[in-house]
């Protein structure tokens, strides 16, 4: 069985930057929902900063500039899998549907022109009109082409091309279909009339959502192709992954357990990549028939049962375009078969209703959701009004859709239902270890309801409460409630004393970064970081008042914290106690190795009272960069409550990073219009990989490099391709209530005019021609960053994406402004090419 060919593109659009009152085009960026004409004021940084600590800028700050977003057209055509109507192997006479998703990646509402044709190679024939789904089901194009209705930024249109396999087709023949017509199936290209094009059509001025005037970048077109092999099964599967977390847990009266509030947060992703080793092709998640307010229409549904012993409270929250719905039918009814209502009162009075709301739901009336889409957040809160001591509050969430388009009004076909349950990383209820080829690889949807602890035997538990469970189906998030005790304590990040870490409430954390001067940011550097200040909260969770002591405690691994690190605890009244880490003996001492100071003690803290305290962490000289060792420096802080009932302790971790956005630069040589490339030079590598301290060569950074540290020796006409990978190496969110590091305002500058030793835009041999020239249309950011192009000897003149042989006519500096924030463990690539002159 072959895998249907499928590609994902990161589209580019252009922006305009107002500098000194002049509107200039400075680069291409991914539309991120910002409307055309919006004025954005921004103070850029040389690298990045942490939004959780706005006062701690990790790089130098530029002057403030104002960005005015131009009206920009953008389009991608994305292959979305091939469906075989008969569902078996592709054979002679079979009807195949080649599916595509067309997306508006511009920043203005637009229309798409879709031809009633496609290019096909191999033993097949297009056997009917091209069909388009604009939200109401597929309809055939009549005539030579179709102009769609208005498509908002980020909106999609589904297209499918019917193909019949020839009667003379042979096994292993390949049938390829291309929708649109661009060289190399390029995305978001400048329109070139050559027939069979899929392109943008600017809407008339005055149309709802349309910004007057033509797009600054003109008409754009795109195309994509996919193939299937005769004699092999064609399996396109919607791979949807639902995740669930506890975003907040608010205790009420500490003497009872029936007034606690728990807020759940849900998100789901329609994945664009199949599990490793799986030959299936990821496809869109289609909507399925649901009953809402007494009528039936097609929706995608996210559902969560109200856990036993709890009741809904407050107003649920849904992402834009989604509707909150309720049902009071018994949970023995499948969520996808229940009757849903848009108000609790209607649900409670509906047919078959019980006395209470049994499920909360979120629906969207949409034709389908394309692969590569993430929808978040969905939130709702329950109160533990019916729990008794020892009860588990356990439940899991579900998402429902269809594997193919459904006609409105049709009854639900269980064979087409696609569902996923929260608690793990497997999409679409895919069983552990299965590849998704056979229907039996997937668990059918259950009712999603966990009634009591006994059910957990079959369902399983997401013990980390961070969607890392394992097993077939979903795994429940479980909270146990016990009668309050005299001595109980919670200790965590500021205003989150009940935070939960990756494994328990003993490893919740707050992550912060120390300032990293530019001179110390070179890989291999060590330096003396400035102290980093933390704010934590501790709460008397018992029934009696008591005294709380606060002390630093050894990390799990002694070498994780540099020897000589000083930790100061600051009590709520300003009192301090300073400790020094003795790594060799694994203990905190006083300064200089003397006796440890008396601990900070907060006396007579009332039951339920929350107290804030501070922690100052001062790492010593010669501390390495976190981006080199790919971790932070943890300082556990343990709080202990003592009262008439005994004592209780709880630990939270204050973790210092010395920078957290890692940059790795690689290069490779491409032939271009020059001679063949030398052995090993065509793979990305870090050559020359030399340790900055002069100790010797480092191993190749890229684990996929075929040959490590092969010298690059390009010849005239060859192309040097550079790839800069940026990665947020900090701890990702897990559990709930933790403080993570996100990199915001990330700007990567590649300056070839001599800055930082870069010389690729200089004329070093003084022959009147710069050494390398920009290769047009190759500068790209995988996360949709906006690429600014600059020319001139100082790289300060904004320019188009151009190529020349002088600093004035070529590009001498690239500025990549990353779109959005780079979250923990997220990464992206900035690539560009230079031709050797």
N, C-alpha and C positions, 0 to 999 in steps of 0.2 A: 504494500500500500504506500502510495506516495503522499507527501504532504502538499496540500494546495498552497501554491506560492502566495505569499501575503506580506505586504510591507507597510510600515508606518512612517509617515513623513511629518517632520516638524516644520510647519509652514512659516513663511516669512512675509511681513508686510513692512511698509515704510512709515517712518515718523518724521515730523519736522521739528526742528529746534530753533526757538527764537533767541538769537544772540545779538545783543546790542540793537535790538529793534528790527533785525533783518531775519526773515524766515528762510531757513536753509535746511535742505534735506541732509540728514546726518547718518542714516542707516536704516536697517530693516529690523523690525521687531515683531514678535508674535503678538497678535491681538489678544488681549487679556481682559476683555470686557470693557475697556475704557472707550467712551464714545468719541467719535470724531469731533474736533473743535474744543475738547476739554483742555484746559490750561493746568499744567502740573508743575508745581514749584518743588525743586529738589536740591538739597545740599549733598553733593556726591562725596564719596570717600575713595581713597586710592584703592582700597580693597573691600572691606565689609564692616558691619557692626552688628551688635546683638540687640534686637528690639526690646528684650527684657531689661536691658540696662542702657538706656539711650545716652547716658552721660559717659559711657566707656567706649570711645571711638578707637577702633583697632588700627586705623590708618589715618593719614592726614586728611584734613577736610578741605574741599575746594570752595570756590565762590558759588553762590547760589545762582542757578540757571532756571529758566522757565521753559518747559516743554509744552508746545501746543500740538496736539495730535491731529495730523492731517486726515482727511477722508482717504482711506486706502482700501483698495479691492484686494481680496485674497481668496484663493480656492485651492482645495486639495481633492484629489480623487483617490480613494483608498479601496484596494481590493478587500472584499469581506467574505471570501469563501465561495465554493462551488457546491450547489445542492443537486443531487441526483434524485429526480422525482420518484423513481421506483425504490430508492433507498438501499439498493444492493450495489454490486460492482458496476462500474461504468462499462456498458456493452453497446453493441450495434443497435441503433434505433432508440437508445435512451434519450430522454429529454433532460438537459442540464440547465440550471439557472446559475449564471455567473453574476454574483452579487457585488455591488460597489456602494460605498458611502461617499457622498459629495458634501464637503463641509465648507461653510463660509468662515474663513480664517482672517477676513478683513475686519475692520472696525466699524463698518456701516452696513445697514440692511441692503441686500442686493438680490438680484434674480440670477438664475443660472440658465444658460442655453444648453440643452441636452440634445444631441443628434439622435435620430431614429436609425442609428447604424453603429457598428463597431467593427474593428478589424479582427479577423479570425484566421488562424493558421492551423493546419492539421486536418484530420479527417472528421470535420464537423461543418454544419451549416447553421447560420442564424435562421431560426425557424419561426419567427414572428416578430412583431414590433417590440422595440425596447420598452420596458415598463418602468414607471416612476411612482414612488410612494411619497407623497408630501404630507402624510399624516392621516390620511383616510383610507389607506389600502392602495395596492398597486393598480394603476390604470395604464393602458397601452397608449403610446404616442401615436397621434394621428397626423400624418404628413411627414415632412422631412425633419422637423425638430420641434422642441417644446421649450417655451420660456416658462420657468417655474413661477410660482407666486413669490412674495417677499420672504426672504430667508434672513433672519437676524444674525448678528455676529455669534459664532459658535453653533448656529443651527445647521441641521443636516437634512439631506434628501437621500432617500434610498433608490437605487437603480438596479434593475436586473436585466440581463440579456439572455433570452431563451436560445438554446443551442441543441440541435439534434445530432447525435453521433451518426456518421455515415454508415451505410450498410456494408461498405468494404473496409471498415476500420479494422486494424489488427492490434493484438495485445501489445502494450508498451508504446503505442502511438501517443503522441502528445497533442492535445488540443489547447491552443492558447488564444485568449480573447483580450484585446486591448480596447478599453473605453477611453475616448479622447485621443489626442494626437500631439504629443510633445516629445522632443528628442530625449531618449533615455527615460521616458516616463517621468520627466521632470515635474515638480510640483510648483504651483504658483509662479508660472513663467509669464513673461510678457507675451501677449497674444500675437500669433502669427497665423494668418489665414492660409490654411492648407487642407481644409476639409476634414470632417469628422471630429471637430474640436468641441471640447467641453469648456465653457468660459463664462466669465461674469458679464452681466448686463446691468448697467447702472439704472436704477429706478428713476422715474420722472420726479422732478422737484415737487415737493408737496406731498409725496407719498409718505404714509406713516412710517416713522423710523428712519427716513432718508434725510441725510444732510445735503443741502443744496450744492450743486456743482459736481464736476466730474472727479473721479479719484485721482489723487496726485500721481499714482503709479500706473495709470491707464487701465486697460482691460487685461485681465489675467486668465490664464488657462492652465489646465493640468490633465494628467492621464495616468492610468495604471493598467497593468496587465497581470493576469494570473492564468495558471494552466492546470490541467488534470491529465492523468495518464489512463488510457483505455485499458480495461481489465483490472483496475484497482478501485477500491471503494473510495467514494468521495464523502467525507464526513466533516461537515461544518457544525461546530458545537458552540453555543453561547457559553462562555466561561465567566460566570459572575461570582465574585467573592464578596461575602457580607462580613463585616466586622462589627463588634460590639464592645463597648467599654463603659465603666462607671465613671462619669465625668465629675460627679459630686455626691458626697454623702454627708448629710447634715443631721447630727444628733439633736434630739429635742431635750426634754427634761431628763437629766441623767439618772433619775430614780426609776424610770420606766423605759420600756423598749417599743412601745406602741405609737410613738410619735416621731420616729426617725424618718427622714426623707432621703430617697435614693434616686439620683438622676442618671438615666442611661443615655448613651450617645451611640448612634449607628451611622455607618457609612457603607457604601458598596461600590465595587469597581467592575466594569465589564472589561475583562482582560484582553489585551491584544497579543499575548504571547502564551502559547500552550505550555503545560508543564514539561519539564526536561524529559526528553525521550518520547514524548507523545507525538504521534503523527497527525493528530486532529488539527483542523484549521479553525482558529477563533472567529466567531461570527457575532452579529448583533444580537442583543436581547430584545425580542419582540414583545409587544403587549399582549395580554390575554383577557378574555371576557370576564368581567366582574360585575356584581350587582352593587350599585351605589345609589342611594336614595330612591330605590324602587325601580330604577332603569338599568339596563345592561349596556355597557360600552367596553372598549378595550383599554386596559390600564396596565402599567407595571406597579406591583404592590410590594411594599415593605411592611411586614407585620411582626408584632411582638405581643405575646400573651402577657396579661397583667398577672404577676406572680401570685401564687396562693398566699393568703395572709396579708395581702397589700391591696391598696385601692389607688386609682389615679388621683392626682392632685395637680393643680395649676394648669397652665395652657401648654400643650405640646408645641414644638417648633419644627418646621419643615423647611428645606431649601426652597429657593424661588422656583415657582412652577409646580410645586407639589401641594397636595391637599391633605389635611389631617382628616381621618375617618375613624369611626368607632363601630364596634359590634358588641352585642350583648348575648349572642348565641353561645350555646355550650361549646367548650373547647374540644369536644369530641368531633365537631364539624371542622373539616379542613379550612384553614384560613382563606384559601383561594376559592372556596365554595360558600363562604359565609356571606350574609347580607350586611353590607356596610352602609353607614350613614354619616353625614357630615356634621351632625350634632349629637352629643350624648343623649339628649332627650328623645330624639327620633330613634336612636338605637334601642333605648330602653322600652320604647313603645312598639317596636317593630315586631313582625311575625317571628315567633319562636324565641323571643327574648327571655333571658333570665333576669334576676333582680339586680345584677350589677354589670358594669362594662367588663367584658372578658378579654378583649383585645384592643390594642391601639394600632392603627394602620396609617400608612402614607401612600397616596396613589398619585400617578401622573398619567394623563391621557395623552399618549404619544405613540407614534407608529413603532418606533424602536429606539434603542440606545446603542450607539456605535461602540465597537471595541476601542479601548483606550480612554474611556470616559469614567471618571470618578464622581460620585454624587454624595455630598455631605453638607452639614450634619443633620441628622434627625435626632430630636431629643424629646424625652418625656420623663415625668417624675411620678414616683409612687410613694405612699406613706405606709408604714408598717402597722396599720391599725388593727390587724387581726393576728399578729404573730404571738407566739408564746415562747418561753425560754427553751432554747435548744432547737428551735425551728430553723430550717434552711429556707432562705428566699432564693430560689433558683429558677432561671429561665434562659431561653435562647431566642434569637430573632430569626426571621426568614425573609427572603426576597423571592418573588415569583414573577416569571415571565413565560414567554413561549419560544420555541425553537424556530418558528417560522411565522410569517405574517398570518393573521387571523382575520376573517371577515367579521365586521361588527354584527352582533346578534347571534353568532353561532354558539352552540353550547360548548362548554369546556371539554377539550379532548385531552384526557390524562396522558396520552402518549406524546403530547407536544409540550407538556408543562416542564419548565426548567426552574429549579429552585436551589437555593443554597441556604444553609443554616450557619449561624455565627459560631465562633469559638476556635477556628483553625484557619490555615492558609490554603486549604484545598478548595478550588472553585467548584461550583455547581454540584455540591455533595459528591464530588469524586472520591472514591474510596482510596485509602492510603495504598500506594504501590501500584495503582492501576493507571493505564494510559489514556482512557477515555474512548477507546475504539469500539468497545461493545456496550450495549445498553446496560448490561449487568455491572459495568464498572461504576455506575452511579447509584447512590441510594435514592429511592423514591422519597418525596417529601413526607415528613411526619406531620403531626399537628403542631409541632413547635412548642408544646406546652409541657413544662416540668412540674408535676403536681407535688411531689415530695421527694425526700432523700432516696427512697427506694428506686425511683425512676433513674437516678444517676448511675445505677449499676449498668443500665443499658445505654444511657445517653453519653456518659462520660462528663468530665469536668475540665474547664479551662482554668487550671489551678493558678496560673499567673494573672488571670483576668486581663490578658493582653492578646487574645486570639492566637495562642500558641498551643492549643490543645491538639490531640491526635486521636485517630480512630475514624470509623465510618460515620457519616452524617455530621451533626454539629456537636459542640461541647458547651455545656452550660456554665454561665457565671454564677457562682454560689456565694451567698453571704449567710453567715450563721449569727443568730441573735440570741444572746443569753442575758438573763437577769443581771442587772448591774451589781457590781461588787464594791466593797469599801475602797479598795486600793486598785485603781486602774488609771492608765496614763496613755496619752497619744502625743507623739512628737514628730513634726514634719516640717515641710516648707512653710513660708509665711502664709498664714490664713488657711493652711491645709494640714493641720496636725494629724488628720486621719488618712493621709496619703498612703498609697500602696505602691510598692516598688515592683521590680521584675518578678520577685518570688514571694514577697510578704510585706507586712508593714514594718519590717526591720531593715529594709534596704531601699526605702523611698529616698528621693534625692533632689537636690537643687544643683544645677550646673551653671557655672559662670566662668567667664574668661578673663584672664589678666590682660592688660595692655601689652601689645607686642610692637616695639619700635621697628621702623622699617629696616634699620641696620641689623636687627636681630632676627629678621624673618627669613633669612636665607637657610635652606635645609642644612642640617648639621650644626646649626648655631646653638649655643647655650647663653643664658643671660640671667640677670637678677630681677625677677618680676616684681612689680609693685604689689603691695598687699591688696587682697580682694575681700570685700565685705559681703556677708550673707545676713539675711533676716529669716529667722525660723519662728515657728509657733509651737508651744507645748500646751496641752490641755489636761486638766484634772478630769478624768473620765469616770471617776469613782463616785460614790455617794457621800463621802465625808471629805472635809477639808484636809489639806496636808501640805508638807514642805516638799519642794521640788529642787533637786540638785542637778547641775549641768556640767558635764565634763567631756573632753575629747577622749575617744577610745581608739585602740590600735586598729588600723585597717586589716582586712582579711589577709592580705599579703604585705609583709613589712616593707618590702622594697618598692611598693606602689607609691609611697610617700617619701620624698627626698629627705635625707638626714639633715637635721637642723631646721626643719620647717617649724615656724612659730605659729601657734594657734592661741588667739585671745577670745575668751568668752566675755560678752558684755551683757550684764544683767539688765532687767527692765528699769532699774533705778540708776543705771550708769556705772555700777561697780564692775570691775574687771578682774580677770585671772588669766595670766599668760603662761603657756606651756611650750616646751620644745621637744620635738620628736627625736628620740634616740633610736635610730634604725637598727643598730647592731643588737641592742637588747630588747627591741620591740616594745618600748614603753614611752610614755610622755613624762618628762621631768619638768622641773623649773628651768628658767633661763640658765644657760651655761652648765647644765647637768645637775643643778642643785635640786633640793627637794621640791616636789610638785606643790603649787600653791593651794590654799584652801579653796574648795570648789565654790562657784557661785550658787547660792541657795536663795530661792524665792519662798518666803515663809507664808504659811497659813493661806494657801490658795484655795478658794471655795470650790465646792463640787460644781463641775460644768464650766468653770472659769478657764478662759484661754489667755495665755501670757506670751508676749512676743519677746524675743531676745536676739542678740547679735553675735556673729562669729566673724573674726578677722583672721584670714589665713595669709601668712607671709612666707612664700617659698624662698629658699636660699639662692645664693649665687650659683652659677653653673647648672641651673635647671634646664633640661632639654625642652625643645618644642613638642607640644602634644601632637602636632601634625607629623613629627618624625616617629614618635613611638605609638601613635594612634590610640591614645587614651588620655584621660585626665588624672588628677592627683586627688584621691579621696580622703576626706577627713570625717570619720564617723563622730557624731555627737550623740551621747547617751544622756537621756533625762531619767531621773529616778524619783518617784513619788513615795513618800513615807507618811503613813497616818495610823490611826488606831487599828485599822484592818490589816496592817502589814506594809508591804512595799511592792511596787511594780515599776518596770523599766521599759523604755522604748528608744530605738535608735533611728536617726535620720542621717543622711550623708550629704555633706557640703563638698562638692567636687570642683576643683579649680582646673581649668584648661589654660594652657599657654598657647592660645590660638587654636582654632578648630576648623578652619577651611583650608584643606590641603590642596596644593597645586602640584601637579606632576606633568612635566613637559616631555613629549616624545616626538620623534620624527621618523619619516621614511622617505625613500626616493622612488619616484614614479618615472616611467620612461618619457612621457610627454612626446615631444617631437625630436627628442635626442636619441642617443644610442641606448642599447639595452642596459638594464640596471644590473650592477654587480651582485653576486650571490649574497643573500642575507640582508641586502639593503632595502628590500621591498616590504619588510615587516616593521611595524612600529617598535621603536626601542628608544632607550634613554641615552644612547651613546653621545658624547663620552660620559660615562657614569663614574665620575671621580669624586671621592669624599672631599668636602670643602676643607677639612682639617689636614689634608695631605696624607692621610694614613694609607691611602691606596684605593683601588677601584671598588665600586659597589656592584652588586649584581644588577642585572637588568630589572627595571621597575615593572615593565609590562610582563605579566606571567604568560601572556599568549605570544610573546615574541619568539619566533622560530630560532633565531640566533642572537645570542647576547653580545652586546658591545662590538658589533661589526662596524668598522670605520665607514663613514659615509663619504663617498667620493663621486659626487655628481659631475656630469659633463654638460657643456652647453646644450640647452634644449631640454635637459632633464628637469623634473619638478621636485622641489622639496615640500613635503606636506608636514606641517606642524600640528600636533594635537596637544592641547592643554586640558587635562582632566581636573576638575575641581570637585572635591568631596568634603562634605561635612562629616567629620570623623567622630562627632560627639555621640553620647548615649542617647538612644531613641526613646520616645515616650513608651512607657509600659505601665501596667497597673493604672493608677489614677492619681491626680494631684501633684505630680512631679513637675519640676521646672526644667525645661529643655532649652538647648541653644539652637537658634535658627539664624542663618546668615542672611542679612538683608542688605539692600543697596550694593550688591556685589558687582564690581566693575573690574574687568580684566583688561589691561593695557599692553599691547604688543607694539613697542616703539623701536623701529629699526634705524633710527638716526644717530645711534651711539649711546642711548640711555641704557644703563645696566649692562653695558658691553655688547648690546645687540648691534649688528652692523650690516644686516641684510638689505638695507636701503641706502647704503653708501657706495661710492665709486672708489673703491680702495686701490685699484690699479690705475686710476686717473686716465682712463681711455675715453672719457666723455659719456660713458654708459653706466648706470647703476648696476651693481653686481647681480641682483635678482629683480624680477618684475612680478607684480600681483597677477594671479590667475583669476579672471573675473568669474563671479558666481560660485566661488568655492569657500568664502568665509561664511561660517555657519555655526550656530550654537544649538546643541541638541535639545535644550530646554526652551528654545524660542527666544533667546536673547537678541537684543537689537544691536546690530553691528554698525558702528560709526566708522567712516573712512576719512582719513586725513592725508594731506599731501604736503610737500614743501620740505625744506631743509630742517625745519624744527618740528615738523609733523603737526602744525597748528592750523592748517587751512582745511576746512570741511570740503569734502570732495565726493563725487559719485564713485561707484565701484568701477574703477578704471584701470587700464594697464598701459604703461608707457616705458620709456627707457631713461627718463630723467625724474628727479625728485618732484618736479612740478607736475608732470603728466602721469605719474604713477601714485601708488599708495605707500606712504612711509610710516603710517601708524594706524593700527586698528584698535578700536575701543569697543569691548563687548559688555553691554549692560544687561545683566542677567534678568530674565523675567521672573517677578515674584521673589519668594524667599527660598533658600536651599535648606530644607529641614534635616534633622539628624539622620545620618546614613544615606542621604540622598546625594546624587552626583550628576554631573553633566560634562559635556565636552565642547570645547571651542576649537575649531579647526580652520586652517587657511593654508593656501598653497602659494608658493613662489617659484617662478621659472628662472633657472640659471641662464643669464645672458652670456 
